[in-house]
Structures are given as structure tokens and as C-alpha cells.
Amino acid sequence: MKNFFITGTDTGVGKTLITCALMVALRERGIHVAPMKPVAAGVEASPVGTNDDDQILNDDVAQMLSVYGKPIDAHIVNPYCFGEAIAPHLAAQHEGRTIDLKNIDAAFQSLARNHDTVLVEGAGGFLVPLSATESMSVLPARLGLDVILVVGMRLGCLNHALLTVEAIHVRGIKLAGWVANTIDPHMNCFTENIATLKQMIAAPCLGIVPYLPANKIRNNVDEAASYLQIGPLLG
């Protein structure tokens, strides 16, 4: 079973929701799957399902661990967690820290050894900087991951999606598929936009997830999973 990198057309488009939904869908197929978010910025939640009761977690990481549902070292799932909800390289600068990709490599390999597949969620969009010289885009090639793109369905999504797809392809990385996640429930020409994306993205659509209220996270994960067609990921 392959491992995958989940990226998005922007921040706030539902990468964590879709990552968690993919965990549920894969688990229903009997696949032992682990989540990973190598770099997170913004601390809002207390530990959930970790073996480190004193660690404060990023909210996305807390959701992942809740869905994972078993004891696991949160430092391996999330090697770098910064307090400010800003671009990772800026958050690291403000804390006088450096993101060392070797630490991310080691954490990923630890998860991969003990699971059938690992879902690695990026932070922000595909080209969000990790430093002055590297961006989030280095992780898929470095870790040997195919990419799953979460398209936030709202005005502007066509340009954002196609630019991201181009950035993935120009780096020689495989796009395994994409998920349409509805951000704006009143988006004009929704069906036409989906049709355009299907026509212009040379990768399978893995699902079209309707708008789901943000206040029912765990219920939303299970519902989102019901809209996913993960067959293309299993070959």
C-alpha cells in the first residue's frame, strides 16, 4: 500500500477533514493507517489520544489523533508544532527554531514501519515555505508520497486547483487524485466547476463532499468518508 501527501488549494479548505475521512475509509477496507502532520502552526487544543498528557496540540493534530483512536506518540505524528497560526517558516523564526527535514524523515519512517499506509497532511497550500529555501512541496518527493489534492469549492477554486496541479506535475510527483470539498454552500455554477475540474485534471476525482458545518467535527468525518471513492488509491 502506498503512502500519500494531502495538500490543498489554500489554507482552510478542509485538508484535515479529508485526511481524517480518508483514514476512516481506508480503515473500513482493513488497512492499518496512520496520520501525520509534519509541521503545524497554531495551538488551540489539549491532547487527545496521546501518551503525553502535558503536550498541547494543534487543533488539526488533535482531530487526527482522535480519529486514529489509539495511543501514539504525538511528537511522531507532529514533529514540529508552533504557537502562532502563521506561515511555518515565520512561526519557526519567531520561536528561534529551524525545521530540520531529517527529523521529519525519522518520524515518517517510524510511522511507516508500523502501519500499512501513512497519510501526511501538509500545512497551508503546496508551496507554503518551510524556510528561505524550501517549501512544503519538498516533502512528497523526499518521503516517496503520491499527492491527494483537496480542492476547496468556492469562487477562485479553478485557478487555485490548476496552479497547484501544475506545481505538482512540474516536480515530477504523481497526483493520485483529488477531492472536491464544498466550502461555500452557495457557490455559483458548482456543477459546472466540478465538470471543468474533471476535464482539466488528469487524475481521478475521489469524491465530492458537500458543505458540512464546522461544529460537528467527528460526525463530519464519518459523513465525509461516505462520499469518498478510494478504489484508485488501492491499486
C-alpha positions, 0 to 999 in steps of 0.5 A: 500500500502506498503512502500519500501527501494531502495538500490543498488549494489554500489554507482552510479548505478542509485538508484535515477533514479529508485526511481524517475521512480518508483514514476512516475509509481506508480503515473500513477496507482493513488497512492499518493507517496512520496520520501525520502532520509534519509541521503545524502552526497554531495551538488551540487544543489539549491532547487527545489520544496521546501518551503525553498528557502535558503536550498541547496540540494543534487543533488539526493534530488533535482531530487526527489523533482522535480519529486514529483512536489509539495511543501514539506518540504525538511528537511522531505524528507532529514533529514540529508544532508552533504557537502562532497560526502563521506561515511555518517558516515565520512561526519557526523564526519567531520561536528561534527554531529551524525545521530540520527535514531529517527529523521529519524523515525519522518520524515518517519512517517510524510511522511507516514501519508500523502501519500499512499506509501513512497519510501526511497532511501538509500545512497551508497550500503546496508551496507554503515555505518551510524556510528561505529555501524550501517549501512544503512541496519538498516533502512528497518527493523526499518521503516517496508520497503520491499527492491527494489534492483537496480542492476547496469549492468556492469562487477562485477554486479553478485557478487555485486547483490548476496552479497547484496541479501544475506545481505538482506535475512540474516536480515530477510527483504523481497526483493520485487524485483529488477531492472536491470539498464544498466550502461555500454552500452557495457557490455559483455554477458548482456543477459546472466547476466540478465538470471543468475540474474533471476535464482539466485534471488528469487524475481521478476525482475521489469524491465530492463532499458537500458543505458540512458545518464546522461544529460537528467535527467527528460526525463530519468525518464519518459523513465525509468518508461516505462520499469518498471513492478510494478504489484508485488509491488501492491499486 
